[in-house]
Amino acid sequence: MSSSIRSEAKALFDTAQAARIVGLPAERLRRCVRAGLIAPHRTGGGHLRFDFVDLILLRTTRGLLHQPLADRT
């Protein structure tokens, strides 16, 4: 990922805000983090903070999860 894109992504969102923005339950976001799909920032207390790039990846994940599977017959 381009460092200029990451450096421009200054705004950070907590888990509840990110969940509302991308339209996924907060627990699904946490599962994506545990699965290694995204690597959001963490505060000193261990709370997740999502940047704009994380939100794009989560939105893409949501779209893929809602796609019907094609039959391979």
TAUR-V194765 format. One record per helix or strand of 3 or more residues. SS is the DSSP state (helix for helix, strand for strand). FROM is the first residue (numbers start at 1). TO is the last residue. If there is no record, write none. Layout:
# TAUR-V194765
SS	FROM	TO
SS	FROM	TO
This chain:
# TAUR-V194765
helix	3	8
helix	15	22
helix	26	34
strand	48	50
helix	52	65
